[in-house]
């Protein structure tokens, strides 16, 4: 199974690039974040022409998540029990069973600044996500939680730790929230960077940040043991960050020797 995750920063704006990437890369399952597209306007027919079925959860404003699958899309759930809002729940999580794997696409709140109420919301969201994943793991099915976590797990996951002093994405509380997910038995599937020593997945649009590799690793794949032990390789697809009109994130592609379970028709 080839599993990928990508914060596309607007599926409509990135559609030609997304379609080309799907055709060239051939993932079986794709988790998308920041789709910014109302569910009824998601380009279902365009991705369907490439063999994908779609589950989308979005209000069309700033958030939005989706799962594309060509190996089945069952038991789709939007959000999760206990999910907090700001003040109402937002379109930040969707899950489905794809080819025998329970797949989550998540877009964790940004947090803005450590003093902002959005930061407290982010930590509460993480805590509720942990409880929801704990319940999922009890079922024993292979599980992968993919997406934009808006946290760099370690100082090595930012291009210059000094630049991020007193900023979100690197605070002890945020990193503890990630550690709490790993404590459930989830493994961080760290991809090969393809350039330099750091597998960054996000680079600000400001001129030169990408070319100087001044990035962050905030897009993650956390896998349960039954999935993690089948992973053979993973990489950051930097090529998708290049060219005209890219997302500010690059996809992560994970290859696992886990035979997809496809429904019989």
Secondary structure, DSSP 4 states (H G I P E B T S, - for coil): -EEEEEE-S-TTTTHHHHHHHHHHH--SEEEEE-----GGGS-HHHHHTTT-EEEEE--SSS--EEEEESS--EEEEES-TT---SSS--S-EEEEEETTEEEEEEE-----STTSHHHHHHHHHHHHHHHHHHHHHTT---EEEEEE-S--SSGGGBS-GGGGTT-TTS-HHHHHHHHHHHTTT-EE-PPB-SSSSS---EE-SSTTTTTTT-EE--EEEEE-HHHHTTEEEEEEEGGGGSSTT--SB-EEEEEE-----PPP-
